[in-house]
């Protein structure tokens, strides 16, 4: 490893665990915004509008990387809204107060590493064929 990356420092364990809802709060508290939904890619930089993250937003790679770099240690980011993830991911109810109107989350996580970003994602797959089928129908 030192040959490929002489400045490599072994990450400290245990890794930080942070829920999706807590990550949204952290991004808001640290004024890390995202491009307003629906903004065309060719919009000139001086005309782009950036907005705060809200529960239900997908956290873009740039925001994840910035958060991880500021925190300075690996993070297991878990419990994403089901609307943002694949139909086969196991659904769970979020803790009280974490989502509007009983938002449904997935039993999933991403491992974020400073200087790298997302390294890997994982999830529990649904164990019910009816659940996976109904999720596809609902979408």
C-alpha positions as CSV (number, residue, x, y, z in Angstrom):
1,X,0.0,0.0,0.0
2,X,2.8,2.5,0.9
3,X,4.3,2.0,-2.5
4,X,1.1,3.1,-4.2
5,X,0.2,5.7,-1.7
6,X,3.1,6.8,0.5
7,X,0.8,9.1,2.6
8,X,-1.7,6.3,3.4
9,X,-2.9,6.3,6.9
10,X,-4.9,3.3,8.2
11,X,-8.5,4.4,9.0
12,X,-9.4,4.5,12.7
13,X,-12.1,2.1,13.9
14,X,-14.9,1.9,14.6
15,X,-16.2,3.8,11.6
16,X,-18.7,6.6,12.2
17,X,-22.4,5.5,11.6
18,X,-24.7,8.3,10.4
19,X,-28.3,8.0,9.3
20,X,-29.5,9.6,6.1
21,X,-31.7,12.0,8.2
22,X,-28.7,13.0,10.3
23,X,-26.6,13.5,7.1
24,X,-29.3,15.9,5.7
25,X,-29.2,17.8,9.0
26,X,-25.3,17.9,9.0
27,X,-25.3,19.2,5.4
28,X,-27.8,22.0,6.3
29,X,-25.9,22.9,9.5
30,X,-22.7,23.2,7.4
31,X,-24.3,25.2,4.6
32,X,-23.5,22.5,1.9
33,X,-26.2,23.0,-0.7
34,X,-27.1,21.2,-4.0
35,X,-28.1,22.4,-7.4
36,X,-31.9,23.0,-7.6
37,X,-33.7,20.1,-9.2
38,X,-34.5,20.6,-12.8
39,X,-31.6,22.9,-13.6
40,X,-30.4,22.2,-17.1
41,X,-26.7,21.0,-17.2
42,X,-25.7,23.7,-19.6
43,X,-26.9,26.5,-17.3
44,X,-24.1,29.1,-16.9
45,X,-22.5,28.9,-13.4
46,X,-23.6,32.5,-12.5
47,X,-27.2,31.5,-13.2
48,X,-27.3,28.3,-11.2
49,X,-29.4,28.2,-8.0
50,X,-28.3,26.2,-5.1
51,X,-30.7,25.1,-2.3
52,X,-30.5,23.4,1.1
53,X,-30.9,19.6,1.3
54,X,-34.3,18.4,2.5
55,X,-35.4,15.0,3.7
56,X,-36.2,13.0,0.5
57,X,-33.4,14.6,-1.6
58,X,-30.7,12.3,-3.1
59,X,-27.4,13.3,-1.6
60,X,-25.1,14.0,-4.6
61,X,-21.6,12.6,-4.7
62,X,-20.0,16.1,-4.2
63,X,-22.0,16.7,-1.0
64,X,-21.1,13.2,0.3
65,X,-17.4,13.8,-0.4
66,X,-17.4,17.2,1.2
67,X,-19.1,15.9,4.3
68,X,-16.7,13.0,4.6
69,X,-13.6,15.1,4.0
70,X,-14.7,17.7,6.7
71,X,-15.5,14.9,9.2
72,X,-12.2,13.3,8.3
73,X,-13.1,9.6,8.9
74,X,-14.9,6.8,7.2
75,X,-18.7,6.9,7.6
76,X,-21.3,4.2,7.2
77,X,-24.3,6.3,5.8
78,X,-27.5,4.2,6.3
79,X,-31.3,4.3,6.1
80,X,-32.0,6.0,2.7
81,X,-35.6,6.8,1.7
82,X,-37.1,3.9,-0.3
83,X,-38.0,6.3,-3.2
84,X,-34.2,6.8,-3.8
85,X,-33.2,3.1,-3.9
86,X,-33.9,0.0,-5.9
87,X,-37.2,-1.8,-5.6
88,X,-35.6,-5.0,-4.2
89,X,-34.2,-3.3,-1.0
90,X,-35.9,-4.2,2.3
91,X,-38.1,-1.4,3.5
92,X,-38.2,-0.2,7.1
93,X,-40.0,2.5,9.0
94,X,-37.7,5.3,10.1
95,X,-37.4,6.3,13.7
96,X,-40.0,8.7,15.0
97,X,-39.3,12.3,13.9
98,X,-37.0,11.3,11.0
99,X,-39.4,11.6,8.2
100,X,-42.5,13.4,7.2
101,X,-45.7,11.3,7.2
102,X,-43.9,8.1,8.2
103,X,-41.4,8.2,5.4
104,X,-40.2,4.6,4.6
105,X,-36.5,3.9,4.5
106,X,-34.4,1.1,3.2
107,X,-32.2,-1.3,5.2
108,X,-29.1,-0.1,3.3
109,X,-25.8,1.6,3.7
110,X,-22.9,3.3,1.8
111,X,-19.4,3.3,3.0
112,X,-17.9,6.8,2.5
113,X,-14.1,7.4,2.8
114,X,-12.3,10.7,3.0
115,X,-10.5,11.6,-0.2
116,X,-12.3,8.9,-2.1
117,X,-16.1,9.2,-1.6
118,X,-18.4,6.2,-1.8
119,X,-16.4,3.0,-1.8
120,X,-19.2,0.4,-1.6
121,X,-23.0,0.2,-1.0
122,X,-24.9,-2.7,0.6
123,X,-28.5,-3.6,1.4
124,X,-30.8,-6.3,2.8
125,X,-32.9,-7.6,-0.1
126,X,-36.6,-8.0,0.3
127,X,-37.6,-11.6,1.2
128,X,-41.1,-11.4,-0.2
129,X,-41.8,-11.7,-3.9
130,X,-45.1,-9.9,-3.4
131,X,-43.3,-6.9,-1.8
132,X,-40.9,-6.6,-4.7
133,X,-43.7,-6.9,-7.3
134,X,-45.9,-4.4,-5.5
135,X,-43.0,-1.9,-5.2
136,X,-42.5,-2.1,-9.0
137,X,-46.3,-1.6,-9.5
138,X,-46.3,1.4,-7.2
139,X,-43.5,3.1,-9.1
